[in-house]
Protein backbone atom coordinates (compact mmCIF):
# COMPACT_ATOMS: atom_id res chain seq x y z
CA UNK A 1 0.00 0.00 0.00
CA UNK A 2 1.08 3.48 -0.73
CA UNK A 3 1.01 6.28 1.84
CA UNK A 4 -1.93 8.08 0.21
CA UNK A 5 -4.02 4.89 0.42
CA UNK A 6 -3.29 4.57 4.13
CA UNK A 7 -4.15 8.23 4.69
CA UNK A 8 -7.41 7.79 2.79
CA UNK A 9 -8.38 4.81 4.95
CA UNK A 10 -7.52 6.72 8.15
CA UNK A 11 -9.55 9.70 6.95
CA UNK A 12 -12.59 7.54 6.14
CA UNK A 13 -12.43 5.81 9.52
CA UNK A 14 -12.20 9.20 11.25
CA UNK A 15 -15.27 10.48 9.37
CA UNK A 16 -17.32 7.40 10.28
CA UNK A 17 -16.20 7.61 13.93
CA UNK A 18 -17.15 11.30 14.00
CA UNK A 19 -20.63 10.62 12.67
CA UNK A 20 -21.17 7.84 15.21
CA UNK A 21 -19.89 10.04 18.05
CA UNK A 22 -22.19 12.89 16.99
CA UNK A 23 -25.21 10.55 17.00
CA UNK A 24 -24.31 9.17 20.43
CA UNK A 25 -23.92 12.68 21.86
CA UNK A 26 -27.23 13.79 20.32
CA UNK A 27 -28.95 10.70 21.74
CA UNK A 28 -27.61 11.46 25.23
CA UNK A 29 -28.92 15.03 24.94
CA UNK A 30 -32.36 13.67 24.05
CA UNK A 31 -32.49 14.98 20.51
CA UNK A 32 -34.38 13.00 17.86
CA UNK A 33 -32.25 10.79 15.67
CA UNK A 34 -33.14 12.54 12.42
CA UNK A 35 -32.93 16.16 13.72
CA UNK A 36 -35.56 17.24 11.21
CA UNK A 37 -38.63 17.61 13.38
CA UNK A 38 -41.78 15.57 13.00
CA UNK A 39 -43.41 17.30 10.02
CA UNK A 40 -43.37 14.46 7.52
CA UNK A 41 -41.82 11.72 9.61
CA UNK A 42 -43.32 8.25 9.38
CA UNK A 43 -42.10 7.52 12.92
CA UNK A 44 -43.58 10.67 14.44
CA UNK A 45 -45.75 8.74 16.89
CA UNK A 46 -42.67 7.01 18.32
CA UNK A 47 -40.86 10.34 18.77
CA UNK A 48 -43.85 11.95 20.45
CA UNK A 49 -44.24 9.02 22.85
CA UNK A 50 -40.56 9.19 23.79
CA UNK A 51 -40.80 12.96 24.36
CA UNK A 52 -43.87 12.50 26.58
CA UNK A 53 -42.08 9.82 28.60
CA UNK A 54 -39.06 12.11 29.11
CA UNK A 55 -41.30 14.99 30.21
CA UNK A 56 -42.97 12.80 32.85
CA UNK A 57 -39.67 12.02 34.58
N, C-alpha and C positions, 0 to 999 in steps of 0.2 A: 504494500500500500504506500501511496505517496502521502506527503505531509498534508496536502490540501484535502485529500479524502478523509484523513483522520480529523482534521479541523471541521469539515462538513458534518461528520458524524457527531462530534462533540457539540457543535452548534445545534443540530437537530434534537439531540437529547436534552440540551439546556432549554430549548423552546418548549418541548413536551413537559418537562418538569415544571417550568414556569406556569404553564396553563393549568396543570394539576394542582399546583400550590395555590394559585389564584382561586380555583373552584373550592378547595378545602377551606381557605380563609373566608370566602363568601358564605359558605355553608355554616361555618361557626358563628358568623355575624347574623345569621338568620335571613339572608337574602335569598330570593328564589333562584333556582338553578339557571333559568334562562335570562334573567335580568331585563325582561322586556315588558313586564306588566302582565295583566291577565286579559287584555282586550280580545285577542283572537286565539287564545290558548285552548287547546283541546283538554288539557289537564287542569283547567282553572278550578274546578271543584276540589281537587286535591290540594292545591295551593291555599285556597280559602279555608279549608278545614285545618290545615297545618297552622295558618296564621291565627285562627280562632283558638286553637289549642295552646299556642304560645301566649296569647293574651290572657288566658285564664290562669296561667301560672303566676 
